[in-house]
């Protein structure tokens, strides 16, 4: 990547001159409140031509992933020479749907000014070397009614966490409006409520700005950041702290919403400054993530074929050796196949069920989880004897990738039945020692909610009795696909 004249900044505790929002003349009589660049020429180039060239370099160096329509991006915010290519791996996903996005809610940590709750700005637009970005003043005004949110221009002076994202957004989206939010000492649940208010539909993109660990040696940072990435990818990071990610509150809030809204998370690129443009003695960690709707997400055709082949090879090896095969991740495995996921594998023999087992929570990379679920469906489902070599060519392999199982609140069974979504919801029932699960595919044979619930209760061992008062019901959605057994 082409170097900048002067120093590009890696760290978050730099002292920089403060530039307040400016009243700019537009027609000789009208004044408008514009937030000027605070770190142009330091974190990224200060002139449009050089900035365009550096953005091109970032996108050229970015790692690729085939993810359709992310609702949320998590991106780093160091100088472009340090983390620009990592951020670009997320922003490049927007190019195919740029016309659909008209608003960006941008959330980052406040590095230089103590913020109680969340700060937003009075500015009508933000200026960068690539032009002005208008602020969605209606959304800002509505959010300002929350007791935790205040209009505080001082918090944005010298702040880089939001600003460094704007040129990437301008490059990929063109025209859009901005909702800028700096998170301070606010509980992630309340920040999630703020995000929910401006969540919108396909027209709204949520961007969370955050680096990972700071100032550890290279090997320590790799270990710490790896654990943080796993928390984020498995939606377990709803209580991250500042040692794990400086934008911990924004990430945790996004993960809370991801649980509520059936999103799944994919790590696109994970590196640190020792991998990009710095030494390895004191590094800063960077990662980019995409969150997409698990109900509509689709792996690419090659990735789906890879998983069906992996499941088939696991079954064939187990038939040959009598053991569960070790899941070795190929070096060229795509980010979606490396992402931590929960899966079920269903086997059919000549069209009849031959085994179905899986996991309800993400524990391992998708590729490895599919191999394990396939093995268990063929050899650990107590309803069936172990698979034989003669059966393998007659198998079909169906794979279901599960979203986070979220609780369903209900007053009674009638209320629960009214809340079920036929053809969409998978359901888990837990009542004392009783437990049962139906994948959404079961709706095909039991399309009526009452029948679906009755048979699930029967599977769980509850029978036709009413659900016990201590029952816990969770629902999930799946991406499901499959194919014929693939002989190696």
C-alpha positions as CSV (number, residue, x, y, z in Angstrom):
1,X,0.0,0.0,0.0
2,X,1.3,3.4,-0.9
3,X,2.7,5.3,2.1
4,X,1.4,8.7,3.2
5,X,3.5,11.8,3.6
6,X,3.8,12.2,7.4
7,X,2.8,9.7,10.0
8,X,-0.3,7.5,9.8
9,X,-1.6,6.8,13.2
10,X,-1.9,3.4,14.8
11,X,-2.9,4.2,18.3
12,X,-5.9,5.7,20.0
13,X,-4.3,8.0,22.6
14,X,-2.7,10.6,20.3
15,X,-3.0,14.3,21.1
16,X,-4.3,16.1,18.1
17,X,-5.5,19.7,17.5
18,X,-9.2,20.1,18.1
19,X,-11.3,21.4,15.2
20,X,-14.8,22.5,16.3
21,X,-17.9,22.3,14.0
22,X,-17.9,25.3,11.7
23,X,-20.6,27.5,10.4
24,X,-20.1,27.5,6.6
25,X,-21.5,30.1,4.2
26,X,-23.4,28.3,1.4
27,X,-25.1,31.1,-0.6
28,X,-23.9,34.3,1.0
29,X,-26.8,34.5,3.5
30,X,-27.4,31.0,4.8
31,X,-25.3,29.4,7.5
32,X,-25.0,25.7,8.0
33,X,-23.3,23.8,10.8
34,X,-20.6,21.5,9.3
35,X,-18.4,19.1,11.3
36,X,-14.9,19.5,9.8
37,X,-12.3,16.7,9.4
38,X,-10.4,16.1,12.6
39,X,-7.7,13.6,11.5
40,X,-7.4,14.1,7.7
41,X,-3.8,14.2,6.8
42,X,-3.0,12.0,9.8
43,X,-5.1,8.9,9.8
44,X,-5.8,9.1,6.1
45,X,-4.8,11.5,3.2
46,X,-6.1,15.0,3.4
47,X,-6.7,15.6,-0.3
48,X,-9.2,13.8,-2.5
49,X,-6.9,12.5,-5.1
50,X,-4.5,10.9,-2.7
51,X,-7.3,9.6,-0.6
52,X,-9.0,8.0,-3.6
53,X,-5.8,6.3,-4.5
54,X,-5.3,4.9,-1.0
55,X,-8.8,3.6,-0.8
56,X,-8.2,1.8,-4.1
57,X,-5.1,0.2,-2.5
58,X,-7.1,-0.8,0.6
59,X,-9.7,-2.5,-1.5
60,X,-7.1,-4.2,-3.7
61,X,-5.4,-5.6,-0.6
62,X,-8.6,-6.6,1.2
63,X,-9.5,-10.2,1.7
64,X,-12.7,-11.5,0.0
65,X,-15.8,-13.3,1.3
66,X,-19.1,-14.1,-0.4
67,X,-21.7,-12.6,1.9
68,X,-24.9,-11.2,0.4
69,X,-26.5,-8.4,2.4
70,X,-24.9,-7.5,5.7
71,X,-27.0,-5.5,8.1
72,X,-24.2,-4.7,10.5
73,X,-20.5,-4.2,9.9
74,X,-17.8,-4.1,12.6
75,X,-14.6,-2.4,11.3
76,X,-11.3,-1.1,12.8
77,X,-10.4,2.5,13.0
78,X,-6.6,2.9,12.9
79,X,-4.7,4.8,10.3
80,X,-5.4,3.3,6.8
81,X,-1.8,2.0,6.5
82,X,-2.4,-0.1,9.5
83,X,-6.1,-1.3,9.3
84,X,-7.4,0.0,6.0
85,X,-7.3,-3.3,4.2
86,X,-9.0,-5.0,7.1
87,X,-11.8,-2.5,7.1
88,X,-12.1,-2.7,3.3
89,X,-12.8,-6.5,3.6
90,X,-16.1,-5.4,5.2
91,X,-16.9,-2.4,3.1
92,X,-16.4,-4.2,-0.2
93,X,-19.5,-6.2,0.7
94,X,-21.6,-3.1,0.3
95,X,-20.9,-2.5,-3.4
96,X,-23.4,-5.0,-4.7
97,X,-26.3,-3.3,-2.7
98,X,-25.1,0.3,-2.5
99,X,-28.3,1.5,-4.2
100,X,-30.5,0.0,-1.4
101,X,-28.7,1.8,1.5
102,X,-29.6,5.4,2.2
103,X,-28.7,5.8,5.9
104,X,-25.8,4.7,8.0
105,X,-25.9,4.6,11.8
106,X,-22.2,4.9,12.8
107,X,-21.3,3.9,16.4
108,X,-17.8,4.3,17.9
109,X,-16.0,4.8,21.2
110,X,-15.2,8.2,22.6
111,X,-11.4,8.3,23.0
112,X,-10.7,11.9,24.0
113,X,-13.7,13.2,25.9
114,X,-15.6,11.6,28.8
115,X,-19.0,10.8,27.6
116,X,-21.8,9.8,29.9
117,X,-24.2,7.7,27.9
118,X,-24.1,8.4,24.2
119,X,-23.1,11.6,22.4
120,X,-24.3,12.8,19.1
121,X,-23.7,16.0,17.2
122,X,-25.6,19.2,16.3
123,X,-23.8,19.4,13.0
124,X,-26.0,19.2,9.9
125,X,-23.3,17.5,7.9
126,X,-19.8,16.0,8.2
127,X,-17.1,17.1,5.7
128,X,-14.3,14.9,4.4
129,X,-11.9,15.4,1.5
130,X,-14.4,13.5,-0.6
131,X,-17.3,15.9,0.1
132,X,-20.1,16.4,2.6
133,X,-22.3,13.7,4.3
134,X,-25.6,15.0,5.6
135,X,-26.7,14.1,9.1
136,X,-30.2,12.5,9.5
137,X,-31.3,15.3,11.9
138,X,-34.8,13.7,12.3
139,X,-33.3,10.5,13.7
140,X,-30.8,12.4,15.8
141,X,-33.6,14.5,17.3
142,X,-35.6,11.4,18.1
143,X,-32.7,9.6,19.7
144,X,-31.9,12.7,21.8
145,X,-35.2,12.0,23.7
146,X,-33.5,9.0,25.3
147,X,-32.1,10.0,28.8
148,X,-28.8,8.5,28.0
149,X,-28.3,10.4,24.8
150,X,-27.1,14.0,24.5
151,X,-26.0,16.4,21.8
152,X,-22.4,17.1,22.7
153,X,-20.2,18.5,20.0
154,X,-17.2,18.7,22.3
155,X,-17.0,14.9,22.4
156,X,-16.3,14.9,18.6
157,X,-13.3,17.2,18.7
158,X,-10.2,15.4,17.8
159,X,-12.1,12.1,17.6
160,X,-11.2,9.6,14.9
161,X,-13.3,6.5,15.5
162,X,-16.3,7.7,13.3
163,X,-14.5,10.0,10.9
164,X,-12.1,7.4,9.4
165,X,-15.1,5.3,8.3
166,X,-16.7,8.0,6.2
167,X,-14.4,7.9,3.2
168,X,-14.9,4.1,2.9
169,X,-18.7,4.7,3.1
170,X,-18.5,7.5,0.5
171,X,-16.5,5.3,-1.8
172,X,-18.9,2.4,-1.6
173,X,-22.3,4.0,-1.1
174,X,-22.1,7.4,-2.7
175,X,-24.9,9.4,-1.2
176,X,-26.3,8.6,2.2
177,X,-27.3,10.2,5.5
178,X,-25.5,9.7,8.8
179,X,-26.5,9.1,12.4
180,X,-23.2,9.6,14.3
181,X,-23.1,8.1,17.9
182,X,-20.2,8.1,20.3
183,X,-20.6,5.5,23.1
184,X,-19.4,6.3,26.6
185,X,-20.4,4.7,29.9
186,X,-23.7,3.2,28.8
187,X,-24.9,-0.3,29.4
188,X,-24.9,-2.3,26.2
189,X,-28.6,-3.1,26.6
190,X,-29.5,0.6,26.5
191,X,-27.3,1.2,23.5
192,X,-29.0,-1.8,21.8
193,X,-32.3,-0.1,22.5
194,X,-31.0,3.0,20.7
195,X,-29.9,0.9,17.8
196,X,-33.2,-0.8,17.7
197,X,-35.0,2.6,17.4
198,X,-33.0,3.5,14.2
199,X,-32.6,-0.1,12.9
200,X,-34.9,0.5,10.0
201,X,-35.1,-1.9,7.0
202,X,-32.8,-2.5,4.1
203,X,-32.2,1.2,3.7
204,X,-30.3,1.4,7.0
205,X,-26.8,0.0,7.6
206,X,-25.3,-0.2,11.1
207,X,-21.5,0.3,11.3
208,X,-19.7,-0.3,14.6
209,X,-16.1,1.1,14.8
210,X,-13.7,-0.7,17.0
211,X,-10.1,-2.0,17.3
212,X,-9.4,-5.1,19.4
213,X,-6.6,-5.5,22.1
214,X,-4.0,-2.7,22.6
215,X,-0.3,-2.7,23.2
216,X,0.5,-6.4,23.9
217,X,3.3,-8.3,22.2
218,X,2.3,-10.0,18.9
219,X,1.8,-13.5,20.3
220,X,-0.2,-12.4,23.3
221,X,-2.4,-10.2,21.1
222,X,-3.1,-13.1,18.7
223,X,-4.3,-15.2,21.6
224,X,-6.4,-12.5,23.2
225,X,-7.9,-11.3,19.9
226,X,-8.7,-14.9,18.9
227,X,-10.7,-15.4,22.0
228,X,-12.5,-12.1,21.4
229,X,-13.3,-13.0,17.8
230,X,-14.8,-16.3,19.0
231,X,-17.0,-14.4,21.5
232,X,-18.2,-12.1,18.7
233,X,-18.8,-14.8,16.1
234,X,-20.7,-17.0,18.5
235,X,-22.8,-14.1,19.8
236,X,-21.4,-14.6,23.3
237,X,-19.7,-11.2,23.5
238,X,-22.6,-9.2,24.9
239,X,-20.4,-8.1,27.8
240,X,-17.1,-7.4,26.2
241,X,-14.8,-5.0,28.1
242,X,-12.3,-2.3,26.9
243,X,-9.4,-4.7,27.2
244,X,-10.9,-6.9,24.5
245,X,-12.1,-4.1,22.2
246,X,-12.1,-0.3,22.6
247,X,-15.5,-0.2,21.0
248,X,-16.8,-2.9,23.3
249,X,-20.1,-1.3,24.0
250,X,-21.0,-0.8,20.4
251,X,-20.1,-4.4,19.6
252,X,-22.0,-5.8,22.6
253,X,-25.0,-3.7,21.7
254,X,-24.9,-5.0,18.1
255,X,-24.6,-8.6,19.4
256,X,-27.7,-8.1,21.6
257,X,-29.6,-7.0,18.6
258,X,-28.2,-9.9,16.6
259,X,-29.7,-12.3,19.1
260,X,-33.0,-10.5,19.1
261,X,-33.2,-10.4,15.3
262,X,-31.7,-13.7,14.2
263,X,-28.4,-12.4,12.7
264,X,-25.3,-14.5,12.2
265,X,-21.8,-13.1,12.4
266,X,-18.8,-13.9,10.1
267,X,-15.2,-12.8,10.8
268,X,-13.9,-11.5,7.5
269,X,-10.3,-10.7,8.4
270,X,-8.4,-10.8,11.7
271,X,-4.9,-9.3,12.0
272,X,-2.9,-6.8,14.0
273,X,-0.5,-3.9,13.4
274,X,2.4,-6.4,13.5
275,X,0.9,-8.0,10.4
276,X,0.5,-4.7,8.5
277,X,2.7,-1.7,9.1
278,X,4.1,-1.9,12.6
279,X,6.6,-3.8,14.8
280,X,5.6,-6.8,16.9
281,X,6.5,-5.6,20.3
282,X,3.4,-3.4,21.0
283,X,0.6,-4.2,18.6
284,X,-3.1,-3.2,18.2
285,X,-5.6,-5.9,17.1
286,X,-7.9,-5.4,14.2
287,X,-10.9,-7.4,12.8
288,X,-13.7,-6.9,10.4
289,X,-17.1,-8.7,10.8
290,X,-20.4,-8.9,8.9
291,X,-23.7,-9.6,10.5
292,X,-26.5,-10.8,8.2
293,X,-30.1,-12.1,8.6
294,X,-29.8,-15.8,9.3
295,X,-33.3,-16.4,7.8
296,X,-32.3,-15.1,4.3
297,X,-28.5,-15.7,4.4
298,X,-27.2,-18.1,1.7
299,X,-23.7,-19.5,1.4
300,X,-22.3,-19.4,-2.1
301,X,-22.9,-22.5,-4.3
302,X,-19.2,-23.5,-4.0
303,X,-19.3,-23.3,-0.2
304,X,-22.5,-25.3,0.0
305,X,-21.0,-28.0,-2.2
306,X,-17.8,-28.0,-0.1
307,X,-19.9,-28.8,3.0
308,X,-21.9,-31.6,1.4
309,X,-18.6,-33.1,0.3
310,X,-17.1,-32.7,3.8
311,X,-20.1,-34.4,5.3
312,X,-19.9,-37.2,2.8
313,X,-16.2,-37.7,3.4
314,X,-16.8,-37.8,7.2
315,X,-19.3,-40.6,6.7
316,X,-17.1,-42.6,4.3
317,X,-14.1,-42.4,6.5
318,X,-16.1,-43.4,9.5
319,X,-17.5,-46.5,7.7
320,X,-13.9,-47.4,6.7
321,X,-12.2,-46.8,10.1
322,X,-15.0,-47.0,12.7
323,X,-13.9,-43.7,14.1
324,X,-15.0,-40.1,13.9
325,X,-12.7,-38.4,11.4
326,X,-10.5,-35.5,12.4
327,X,-11.7,-32.2,10.8
328,X,-8.7,-30.6,9.3
329,X,-9.6,-27.1,7.9
330,X,-8.2,-26.6,4.4
331,X,-5.9,-23.6,4.1
332,X,-8.1,-22.0,1.4
333,X,-11.3,-22.3,3.3
334,X,-13.5,-19.3,2.9
335,X,-14.4,-17.0,5.9
336,X,-18.0,-18.2,6.0
337,X,-16.9,-21.9,6.3
338,X,-14.4,-20.9,9.1
339,X,-17.1,-19.0,11.0
340,X,-18.3,-20.6,14.3
341,X,-21.8,-22.1,13.6
342,X,-24.3,-24.6,15.0
343,X,-25.5,-27.2,12.6
344,X,-27.7,-30.2,12.2
345,X,-27.2,-32.9,9.5
346,X,-30.1,-35.0,8.4
347,X,-29.5,-38.2,6.4
348,X,-32.1,-39.9,4.2
349,X,-31.8,-43.3,2.7
350,X,-33.9,-43.8,-0.4
351,X,-36.0,-40.9,0.8
352,X,-36.6,-42.3,4.3
353,X,-35.0,-40.7,7.5
354,X,-31.7,-42.4,8.4
355,X,-30.4,-40.1,11.1
356,X,-30.4,-36.6,12.4
357,X,-28.1,-35.0,15.0
358,X,-26.5,-31.6,15.6
359,X,-25.7,-28.8,17.9
360,X,-27.9,-25.9,19.0
361,X,-25.1,-23.5,19.9
362,X,-22.0,-22.6,17.9
363,X,-18.9,-24.3,19.1
364,X,-16.5,-24.9,16.2
365,X,-16.0,-23.7,12.6
366,X,-18.9,-24.5,10.3
367,X,-16.8,-26.9,8.2
368,X,-15.8,-28.9,11.3
369,X,-19.3,-28.8,12.8
370,X,-20.8,-30.2,9.7
371,X,-18.4,-33.1,9.7
372,X,-19.1,-33.9,13.3
373,X,-22.9,-33.6,12.9
374,X,-22.7,-35.9,9.8
375,X,-20.7,-38.5,11.7
376,X,-23.1,-38.5,14.6
377,X,-26.2,-38.6,12.4
378,X,-24.8,-41.7,10.8
379,X,-23.4,-43.5,13.8
380,X,-24.8,-42.0,17.0
381,X,-28.5,-41.6,16.4
382,X,-30.0,-44.3,18.7
383,X,-33.0,-44.7,16.5
384,X,-30.9,-46.4,13.8
385,X,-28.0,-48.9,13.5
386,X,-24.7,-47.6,12.3
387,X,-24.4,-46.8,8.6
388,X,-22.9,-49.4,6.3
389,X,-20.8,-49.0,3.1
390,X,-23.6,-50.4,1.0
391,X,-25.9,-47.5,2.2
392,X,-23.6,-44.7,1.4
393,X,-24.4,-44.3,-2.4
394,X,-28.1,-44.2,-1.6
395,X,-27.9,-41.3,0.9
396,X,-28.9,-37.7,0.6
397,X,-27.2,-35.3,3.0
398,X,-29.2,-32.2,4.3
399,X,-27.4,-29.5,6.2
400,X,-29.1,-26.9,8.5
401,X,-27.2,-23.9,9.8
402,X,-28.9,-22.6,13.0
403,X,-29.3,-19.1,14.2
404,X,-29.0,-18.2,17.9
405,X,-31.9,-19.9,19.8
406,X,-33.8,-17.0,21.4
407,X,-36.5,-17.4,24.1
408,X,-40.1,-17.1,23.3
409,X,-42.3,-15.4,25.9
410,X,-45.9,-16.7,26.1
411,X,-48.8,-16.7,28.5
412,X,-50.1,-20.2,27.7
413,X,-50.1,-22.7,24.9
414,X,-52.7,-20.8,22.9
415,X,-50.4,-17.7,23.0
416,X,-47.4,-19.8,22.0
417,X,-49.3,-21.3,19.0
418,X,-50.3,-17.8,17.9
419,X,-46.6,-16.8,17.9
420,X,-45.3,-19.7,15.8
421,X,-44.3,-18.9,12.2
422,X,-45.0,-22.0,10.1
423,X,-42.3,-22.9,7.7
424,X,-39.8,-20.5,9.4
425,X,-39.4,-21.4,13.1
426,X,-37.4,-24.2,14.5
427,X,-38.4,-24.9,18.1
428,X,-36.8,-26.2,21.2
429,X,-38.8,-27.1,24.3
430,X,-37.2,-27.7,27.7
431,X,-39.2,-28.7,30.7
432,X,-37.3,-30.2,33.6
433,X,-35.7,-33.4,32.3
434,X,-37.7,-33.2,29.1
435,X,-36.3,-31.7,25.9
436,X,-37.2,-31.8,22.3
437,X,-36.2,-30.0,19.0
438,X,-37.8,-29.7,15.6
439,X,-36.1,-28.2,12.7
440,X,-38.1,-25.9,10.4
441,X,-38.2,-28.7,7.8
442,X,-40.7,-30.5,10.1
443,X,-43.3,-28.0,9.1
444,X,-43.4,-29.8,5.7
445,X,-45.0,-32.8,7.3
446,X,-46.8,-31.0,10.2
447,X,-48.0,-27.7,8.7
448,X,-50.5,-26.9,11.4
449,X,-49.0,-25.2,14.5
450,X,-51.1,-27.3,16.8
451,X,-49.9,-30.5,15.3
452,X,-46.3,-29.2,15.2
453,X,-46.4,-28.4,18.9
454,X,-48.2,-31.6,19.9
455,X,-45.7,-33.8,18.2
456,X,-42.7,-31.8,19.6
457,X,-44.1,-32.2,23.1
458,X,-44.5,-35.9,22.4
459,X,-40.9,-36.1,21.2
460,X,-39.7,-34.3,24.4
461,X,-41.6,-36.8,26.6
462,X,-44.3,-34.4,27.8
463,X,-47.1,-36.1,25.9
464,X,-50.4,-34.4,25.4
465,X,-50.3,-32.7,28.9
466,X,-50.1,-28.9,28.9
467,X,-46.6,-27.4,29.0
468,X,-45.3,-27.3,32.5
469,X,-45.2,-23.8,34.1
470,X,-41.4,-23.9,34.1
471,X,-41.1,-24.7,30.4
472,X,-38.5,-22.8,28.3
473,X,-39.3,-22.5,24.6
474,X,-36.7,-21.2,22.2
475,X,-37.0,-20.6,18.5
476,X,-34.4,-20.4,15.7
477,X,-34.2,-20.1,11.9
478,X,-32.0,-22.0,9.6
479,X,-30.3,-21.9,6.2
480,X,-30.9,-25.4,4.8
481,X,-29.5,-27.1,1.7
482,X,-28.2,-30.5,0.7
483,X,-27.4,-33.0,-2.0
484,X,-26.7,-36.6,-2.8
485,X,-23.8,-38.3,-1.1
486,X,-20.5,-37.4,-2.8
487,X,-18.2,-40.4,-3.3
488,X,-14.5,-39.6,-2.9
